Amino acid sequence: MKISTRGRYGTRMMLDLAAHHDQGPTPLREIANRQDLSVKYLEQLIIPLKAAGYIRSVRGARGGYTLARKPDKISVGQIIKVLEGGLSLVDCVEDPKLCEREKNCPTRDIWLRMSERLMEELSSLTLSDVLDGKKLPA
């Protein structure tokens, strides 16, 4: 399992918005420049994050994007879920019908518990936590 560029770049974009949250709307071009990312790629990531209620757009000469919630109210897990559709170590955790051994698999519970634990850890970290340098528990 890997987090795709959607998840990684989307998280970077959200952290950038969080870091500049009190400065008003930020043009996507500025985020792209600061993060060394493509504006076109960020435009694709804005759509699901806006639909999920995490980003708000502001029109006009001083327009751009802002977080729709405070940085301490948005978790990394929420961002990953929107952009990646969740995280599973193996496909059968998301869709048990993919494996004919689902009911008798001796390892399925391991993958299920580890996938849940991963999402719990990511969901426990808010954008504010990451900006403040909070570490995951050992």
C-alpha positions in Angstrom: 0.0 0.0 0.0 1.2 3.4 -0.9 -0.3 6.8 -0.5 -0.5 8.3 -4.0 0.6 11.7 -5.1 -3.1 12.8 -4.7 -2.8 12.1 -1.0 0.7 13.4 -0.5 0.3 16.6 -2.6 -3.3 17.2 -1.2 -2.0 17.0 2.3 0.9 19.4 1.5 -1.6 21.8 -0.1 -3.9 21.6 3.0 -0.9 22.2 5.3 0.1 25.3 3.3 -3.5 26.6 3.6 -3.4 25.9 7.3 0.0 27.7 7.7 -1.5 30.8 6.0 -5.0 30.4 7.4 -5.1 33.8 9.1 -3.9 35.7 6.1 -7.1 35.4 4.0 -7.6 33.7 0.7 -4.5 32.3 -1.0 -4.3 32.0 -4.8 -3.6 28.5 -6.0 -0.6 29.8 -7.9 1.1 30.9 -4.6 0.5 27.4 -3.0 1.9 25.8 -6.2 5.0 28.0 -6.1 5.6 27.5 -2.4 5.1 23.7 -2.6 6.8 23.3 -6.0 3.7 21.6 -7.4 1.7 22.0 -10.6 -1.3 24.5 -10.5 -3.2 22.1 -12.8 -2.7 19.2 -10.5 -3.8 21.2 -7.4 -6.9 22.3 -9.3 -7.9 18.6 -9.5 -7.3 18.2 -5.8 -9.3 21.2 -4.8 -12.6 19.8 -6.3 -13.1 16.8 -3.9 -11.7 18.7 -0.9 -14.1 21.6 -1.6 -17.0 19.1 -2.1 -16.2 17.5 1.3 -16.3 20.9 3.0 -12.6 21.3 3.8 -11.8 24.2 1.4 -13.7 27.3 0.5 -13.1 29.4 -2.6 -13.3 33.2 -2.6 -13.8 35.1 -5.9 -12.5 38.4 -6.9 -9.2 40.3 -7.1 -8.1 39.2 -3.7 -9.7 35.7 -4.1 -8.2 32.3 -3.7 -8.7 29.4 -1.3 -9.0 29.1 2.4 -9.8 26.3 4.8 -13.5 26.0 5.4 -12.7 24.9 9.0 -10.0 25.8 11.5 -6.8 23.8 11.1 -7.4 22.0 14.4 -10.7 20.7 13.1 -9.3 19.0 10.0 -7.3 15.7 10.3 -4.8 14.2 8.0 -7.0 11.1 8.0 -10.0 13.1 6.7 -7.8 14.5 3.8 -6.5 11.0 2.9 -10.0 9.5 3.0 -11.3 12.2 0.6 -8.3 12.0 -1.8 -7.5 8.3 -1.6 -10.9 6.8 -0.7 -9.4 5.4 2.5 -6.3 3.3 3.2 -6.2 -0.5 3.2 -3.1 -2.7 3.4 -4.8 -5.2 1.1 -7.7 -4.9 -1.3 -9.9 -7.4 0.5 -10.2 -5.2 3.5 -12.1 -2.6 1.5 -14.0 -5.1 -0.6 -14.2 -8.6 1.0 -15.9 -10.0 -2.2 -12.5 -9.7 -4.0 -11.3 -12.8 -2.1 -13.1 -16.2 -2.1 -11.3 -17.0 1.2 -12.7 -14.0 3.0 -14.6 -16.0 5.6 -11.8 -18.5 6.3 -8.7 -16.3 5.7 -6.3 -16.6 8.7 -4.7 -13.2 7.9 -7.6 -11.0 7.0 -8.1 -9.9 10.6 -4.5 -8.8 10.8 -4.8 -6.6 7.6 -8.1 -5.3 8.8 -6.8 -4.3 12.3 -3.6 -2.7 10.8 -5.6 -0.7 8.2 -7.9 0.5 11.0 -4.9 1.4 13.2 -3.3 3.4 10.3 -6.5 5.4 9.7 -6.8 6.0 13.5 -3.3 7.4 13.7 -3.8 9.7 10.7 -7.2 10.8 12.0 -5.6 11.7 15.4 -3.3 14.3 13.7 -4.9 17.6 12.8 -3.3 20.1 10.4 -2.5 22.2 13.5 -0.7 19.2 15.1 1.5 18.7 12.1 2.3 22.4 11.8 3.2 22.5 15.5 5.5 19.4 15.1 3.4 17.0 17.1 4.8 13.5 16.8 2.8 10.3 16.6 2.7 8.3 19.8 5.4 5.7 20.1 
